[in-house]
Amino acid sequence: MVDTSDSAVDGPTGDPRFDGDGWGDSLDDATVEAVGAVTEALETVEVARGHLYAFHQLTGSADFKLEKAVELLRKAGHQDVAERLTRELLGRNVLPGRWTFQVIEDYEDTYYTPFREHEREVRALTGGMPHVHEAGLKRRRRSAGVPGHEATPGEPVE
């Protein structure tokens, strides 16, 4: 069973994972671990999505920098080179028929959104609460009553 007791927390914290009201007594460790693993996988997808946005912004920045370089080539009298870069590289697709914003849209529609929806459904096994495993770790590892170890931001420190 998941350890949801915490005698050091006086009164409601506003977060049932820390109130010690027994909300999680029916949760078994295997379920909490499994749900946590799905959530951890989603967190990895979130990181991948962030990298995709970085790819989008960096590629866009490179295109604008290339445009500036083309202007400099023209000013330096290299019209043919500037024209070839403009025609063949400036504004080029990163994948067939797609700029980076389209890659992001396809990723979100095809993979990211369904993954988030499935994680939310799986989380129903823990009453819909996120990070139940981590909350249990916090309950066990924190030093109740010590500044910097509050269960929630509103918990008073003795």
C-alpha positions in Angstrom: 0.0 0.0 0.0 1.1 3.6 -0.6 2.1 5.5 2.5 -0.3 8.3 2.6 -0.1 9.0 6.4 1.8 12.1 7.6 1.3 12.9 11.2 3.6 15.9 10.9 1.1 17.8 8.7 -1.3 19.7 10.8 -4.5 20.6 9.0 -5.4 20.6 5.4 -2.8 21.6 2.9 -5.2 21.9 0.0 -3.5 18.9 -1.6 -5.0 15.5 -0.7 -1.7 13.8 -1.3 -0.4 15.5 1.8 -3.5 15.9 4.0 -3.3 12.4 5.5 -7.0 11.9 5.0 -6.5 8.4 3.6 -7.4 9.3 0.1 -4.8 6.9 -1.3 -5.2 4.0 1.1 -6.8 1.9 -1.7 -3.8 2.4 -4.0 -1.4 -0.4 -4.3 2.3 0.2 -4.9 2.3 -1.6 -8.2 -0.4 0.6 -9.6 1.3 3.8 -8.4 4.6 2.6 -9.9 2.9 1.8 -13.2 1.0 5.0 -13.4 4.2 6.9 -12.5 6.0 5.1 -15.3 3.4 6.3 -17.9 3.7 9.8 -16.5 7.5 9.6 -16.7 7.2 8.6 -20.3 4.9 11.6 -21.0 7.5 13.8 -19.3 10.1 12.5 -21.8 7.7 13.3 -24.6 7.4 16.8 -23.2 11.1 17.2 -23.4 11.1 15.9 -27.0 8.4 18.4 -27.8 10.5 21.2 -26.3 13.4 20.1 -28.5 11.1 20.1 -31.5 10.2 23.8 -30.7 13.9 24.6 -30.3 14.5 23.0 -33.7 11.7 25.1 -35.1 13.1 28.3 -33.7 16.7 27.6 -34.6 15.8 26.6 -38.2 13.8 29.8 -38.5 16.7 31.9 -37.1 19.1 30.2 -39.5 16.8 31.1 -42.4 16.7 34.7 -41.4 20.5 34.7 -40.9 20.9 33.2 -44.4 18.7 36.0 -45.8 21.1 38.5 -44.2 24.1 36.6 -45.6 22.5 36.7 -49.1 22.2 40.5 -48.8 25.9 40.7 -47.8 26.8 38.6 -50.8 24.8 40.8 -53.1 26.5 43.9 -51.7 29.9 42.3 -52.2 29.1 41.8 -55.9 28.4 38.0 -55.8 25.0 38.1 -57.5 25.1 34.6 -58.9 25.9 33.0 -55.5 23.3 35.1 -53.8 20.7 34.2 -56.3 21.4 30.5 -56.1 21.2 30.6 -52.3 17.9 32.5 -52.5 16.4 30.1 -55.0 17.7 26.8 -53.6 18.0 27.3 -49.9 16.2 30.3 -48.5 12.7 29.2 -47.3 13.4 25.6 -48.1 11.3 22.8 -46.7 13.0 20.8 -43.9 11.0 17.7 -44.8 9.1 17.1 -48.1 6.4 19.7 -48.2 6.9 20.9 -44.7 8.4 23.8 -42.8 9.1 23.3 -39.1 5.8 24.6 -37.9 4.1 21.9 -40.0 6.4 19.2 -38.4 5.3 20.5 -35.0 1.6 20.4 -35.9 1.9 16.9 -37.3 3.8 15.7 -34.2 1.3 17.2 -31.8 -1.8 15.9 -33.7 -0.3 12.4 -34.4 1.6 11.6 -31.2 1.8 14.3 -28.5 -2.0 14.9 -28.0 -2.9 11.2 -28.0 -0.1 10.5 -25.5 -1.3 13.2 -23.2 -4.9 11.9 -23.4 -3.8 8.3 -22.6 -1.7 9.4 -19.7 -4.6 11.3 -18.3 -6.8 8.2 -18.6 -4.2 6.0 -17.0 -3.9 8.5 -14.1 -7.6 7.8 -13.3 -6.1 4.7 -11.6 -4.7 7.0 -8.9 -7.8 9.1 -8.6 -6.7 11.4 -11.3 -3.9 12.8 -9.1 -0.6 13.4 -10.8 2.8 12.4 -9.4 1.5 10.2 -6.6 4.8 8.3 -6.4 6.7 11.5 -6.0 4.3 12.8 -3.4 4.8 9.6 -1.5 8.6 10.2 -1.7 8.2 13.7 -0.5 6.1 12.6 2.4 8.7 10.1 3.5 11.8 12.2 2.8 11.0 15.7 4.0 11.7 17.0 7.5 8.3 18.2 8.6 8.3 21.5 10.4 11.7 22.5 9.0 11.9 25.6 6.7 12.3 24.5 3.1 10.6 21.2 3.8 6.9 22.4 3.7 4.4 19.9 2.2 2.9 22.7 0.1 3.5 26.5 -0.3 0.8 27.4 2.3 2.0 25.1 5.1 3.1 27.1 8.1 6.6 26.4 9.4 7.0 26.0 13.2 
